[in-house]
Amino acid sequence: AGDWAAYWAMRSEVSRLEKEHARTRHAQHDDGVADALARIQPGDVIALPFLANRGLAAVVGVALTKGGTIVLEIVAEDRALSRVGPRELDGPPSPAGQIDLPDRGNPRQSDYREVVASRLRRLDAPERSARIPEVPTEVPAEIARLHAALRAHPCHRCEQREDHERWQYRADEALREVTKLRDRIERQGGSIVRQLGRIVRVLTDLGYLEADQPTDEGMRLAGIYSEVDLLVAECLRHGVLDGLSPPEVAAFAAYFVYEPRGGDPTLNPEIPTHSLVAAIDRTDEIATALRRHERSVGLDPTKELDAGFVAPAYRWAHGLGLDESVGDLDVTGGDFVRNVKQVADLVGQIRDVSETDLRAAAHEALDGLRRGIVEA
């Protein structure tokens, strides 16, 4: 019995070398065609085996594609206008003479093409000949040597070789799939590690981590579960919510969670109190600085906020009814309830991580939010 692993390794090497040899021949063929096309000028006549009659065509134009490929515009003996490039050619086009092109007109005009075709038909050109098949290039010595070694190998003469090959192909395919999955996991894992490193850098720079351990502000951040949790924590740290009434706390929380349908920002949103205007302006300043910091380390910046639900949340927390609270906002009853519940969730988190007056205001805001249809 022969060494199957060694035999299959030779088979794999032969396959690799043959593919490499084929790519080289293909590239050389393409280069030959491109070189031949580059030498052709308008007025040249070429022989193309796929054309009717004698297979002659006059070149009436030469153009370059956006990718830099040369394309010939040709007129055949039957007056047909067409374009020919490397894709249509099996090899370099055969030169067959020259004609004078008309001084006036262009190939789009039938009279122009009639003159070209007439001059083509009068051209004394060689008769159409069958395409001479390409002479196979010499097989590289290393491929020939490996083929000889394969034929001499004991496994090559095994009666069950074809069965073994089928199972080996399956095993190779499974191995390639495993390798592909492993590479994908490693890439994604590396991306996650890099992303985590950037987040840690921002948290450290802002004082939420110190020596990879959470500070007091970091522990407060850990109690906030929001898409913009870091921005909420920054606002808490800078005292933006200090002094707000319970309905204002609810309205301020709505600024962080509301996302309008369709993604279009709310134009000229209503801000019901001067304190909320000041708080939102200060939040925008903090958000701008935070986004700048995030971009500087390669993180996606914190999303833009929308104040479209600030006034409805304020009115609802103040005890008004559904229709009065919704006001001019284009929102369904179900969407209103969903948004109020999201606001209440964030207000509850703010209450749990705050102390003294803000904690009491958030607690009262929760009572104003969680009532009526919101709790039904």
N, C-alpha and C positions, 0 to 999 in steps of 0.2 A: 504494500500500500504506500502511496506517495503522501507527501506533506501537502494537504489541501490548502493550508494557510499560505504557504509559499507559492503554490500554483495560482491561487486567486490574487495574490499580490502582483504576480507577473501579468495576469489578465488585466488587472486594474491599471497597471502602468502602461500596458499596450494601448488600452482605451484612451488614457490621458494623452499619450504621445500622438495617437492618430487624430484626436480632436484638435490638438495644438497644430499638427501638420495641416489639417484641413482649414483651420482659421488662417494660417499663413498663406496657403494657396489662394484662398478667397480674397485676402487683402491684396495680394499681388495682382490678382485678376482685376479687382476694383481699381487699383492704381493704374493698371494698363489702360482700362477704359477711360478713366479720367484724363490721363495724359493724351490719349488720342482725341478726345472731345476738345481739349484745350487748344489743339492745333487746327481745328476746323474753323473756317471763315465763311461768311455769307457768299454764295456763288459756288461753293464746293458741291460736288455731287458724290453721294455715298451709296453703296449697295447694301440694302437691308433685306435679308432673306424672307422676312414676314410680309413684305409688300407684294402687290400683284404685278402682273406683266414682267418686266425685266428686274423688278426689285430696286429700281433707281429712285432716288429722292434728291431734290435740290434743297440745300440749306438756305433759307431765306431770313433767318434770324438766329442769334445766339444770346441766351439770357442766363442769369444766375438766380437761383432760388434764394430765399432768406437764409437757408443753411449753407449757401455757397456752392451748391451743386450746379454744374453746367447742364443746360437743357437746350436742345436744338429745335428750332421751328422749321419744319420741312414741308415741301409740296411734292407730291408723287406724280407719276405720269397720268393718273386719273383725275388730277387737279385737287385731290383731297389735301387739306391743310391739317397738320397734326404736330404734336410735340413728342420728342424722343429724348430720353435721358438714360442714365445708367440702369435704371430698373427695367427698361425695355430691351436692353442689349445683352446678348449672351457673351459678347466679346467686343474688342475694338472695331468700330465700323470700317468697312473696306472702302478706300478712296476709289472713285471711278471717273474722275475728270472734273471739269469746271464748265459753268455756263455764265453768260452775262445776265444779270438780273435787270428787270425793267427800271428805267430811270424815274418813272412816275408811278404813283399809287402805292398800295401796301398789300401784304398777303391776305388781308381780310376781304379784299375786293375780288370778285370772280374774274374780271378781265385781267387783273394782274396774274392770278393763278393760271389762267388759260395761256398766257404768254410763256410763263415758266414751264408749264407742262409741255407746250409745243416745242420749246427748245430742248427739253429733256428727251422727247421722243426722237428729235433729230440728232441727238448726241451719239457718236460712234463709240459705244461702250462694249466691254466684253459680255458675252452671253452669261445668263445666270448659271451659276454652278452650285452644286450641292455643297453644303457646309462640310468642311473637312473636320472630322472629329478630333477633339483635342488629344494629343499624345499624352498618355498618362506620365506624370512625373515620376522620377525614380523614388522608390520607397526608401526613407532614411535608414541608414545601416543599423541604428539601434532598434528600430521597429522590426526590421527583418531578423535581427539576432534574437529578439524576444519571441517572435513567432516560431522560430526554429526551436528555441528552448521549450516553448509551450507544447509543441508537437512531440518532443522527446520526453516530456514529463509523464510519469506513470499515471497521474490523475487524468490526463487527456484521453487515455484509452479505457477509462473506467466505464462499465456498462451503465452505471447509474449517474454519470456525470451531469446529464441534463436535469435530473431531479435535484442534484446537489446545487446546481447553478440557480435553479428557481428559488430554493430556500436561501441561498446566499444573497440573491437580489433582495429578497424580503428583509433579511437581516440588515443589509446595508441601508435600505430605505428607513428602517426603524431607527438605526443608529444616527442617520442624518437628521431625522425628526427630533430625536433626543438632544442632539447637539444644538439644533436650532432653538429648541425650547430653553435649554440651559443658557445659551447666549442671550435670549430675550430676558430671562429672569435676572441675569447678571447686569444687563443694561438698565432694566427697570430698578433693580436694587441700588445700583450706583446712582441713578437719578434721585431716588428717594433719600439716600444718604446726603447727597449734595443739597437737596431742598431742605432737609432737616438742619443741615449746617447753617444755611442762610437764615432760617427762622431763629435758630439759637443766637446767631450774631445780632439780629435786630432786638431780640428780647434782652440780651446782655447789654447792648448799647443803651436801651431805654430803662434799664434798672430792674427788669423783672427776673433776671437771673444773675447770679454771682457765683463764679467758680462752678458753673453747671448746676447750681442749687437755686430753687426759687426763693426770692426775697418775700417780704410781707406783701408787696404789690403783686408779686408773682402768684402768691397764694390767692389773692383776690381775683386775679385774672383767671385762675383755674376754676373759679366758681361761676364763670360767665360762659354760656354755651350759645354762641351766635356766630353768624358768618362774619361779623365785624367785631368780634369779641375784643380784639386789641384796641380798636378805636373806642369802644365803650369804656374799657379800663382806663385809657388815657384821659377820657373826659371825666371820669370819676376822680382820677389822681389830680387833675387840674381844677377840681371843684366846680365844674361847669354846671352841675345839677344843684349845687348848694343854693338854698333859698327858694327853690321852685315849690309851688303849691302842688297838692296831689294831682289835680287834673293836668297841670303842666308837666309833671313827671310822666304821666301816661302819654301825653302828646309828644314829649321829647323822645320817649322810647319808640314811638311810631316812626320817628325820623330814621331810625336804624333798620327797621324790619320791613317797611312797606316797599313793594315792588309793583308798579302799575302794570296792568294787562297790556300785552303787546310790546312792552319794553320802552315805550316812548315816555320821556320825562314829563312830569306835570308842569304846565306853564303857569306862572304867577300863582303858586299855591297860597292859600290863606294861612297866615300865622296869627293866631287870635290874641296874643298878649305881647307887650314889649319885652318881658322877661324871656319869653320863648324866642323872640327875634334875636336878642343878645346871645342866648345859649346856642342857637343854631349857627350864628355867625362865628362864635368862638369854636364850635365843633368843626366848621369848615376849615378854619385856620389850622387846627390840630390835624385834621384829615389830610390837608395838603402837605404838611411837614412829614406825616407818616408815609404817605405815598412816595414822597421824594426819597425817604430813607429806604423803603422797600425796593424801589427801582435801583438804588445805588448798589444793592447786594445781589440783584438778579431775581428778586421775587416779583410775582404779579402784584400790582398795587391793589390796595383796598378798594372795593367797588364804590361807585358814586352813589350818594344817598338821594332820596326823593322825599320831599315834604308834603306830598299829596294827601297823606292820611293824618297829618298832624292835627288839623282842625276837627275832623270827625272824631278822632280819639279824644280830643279835649272835651268836646261837647258830650260825648257818651259818658266819659268819666265824671262829668259835671252833673249827670243825672238826666239829661235830655232824652227824648224818645228816638226811635230809629230814624224816622223821616227827617226830623230836625237835625240829628247828628250827621246823617249822610250829606245833607245840603245839596250842593251842586256837583258833588263827585259822582262820576259815572261808574257805579258799582252796584252789583246785585246784593240782595239781602244775604245770600250765602257767603259771598266774598267779604261782606262787611263783618259777619260773625267770625270768619276765618282770620281776618286781619286783627280783629280785637283780641282773639285768643293768642295770636302771636305776640301782640303788644303786652298782654298780661303775662305771658311766659317771661319776657325780658324784664318787665317790672318786678316780677317775683325774684329773679336772679339779682337785680340791683338791690332789692330789699335785703336779701340774704347776705350780700357781701358788704353792706353799708352799716353805719352806726348812727345813733342819736337821731337828729332831726330828719335826715334823708331817709333813714330806715322807716321812721314813722310816716313820712309823706308817701313813700312807696307802698307801705301797707294799706294806707287809706285809699291810694289810687287803685290798688287791686280790688278793693271792695266796690269801687265805682265801676270798674270794668267788668267784673264777673257778676252780672245780674241779668235778669230778663232772658231774652232769646239766646244770649251768649252762654248761659248756664242751662238752657233747656235741653 
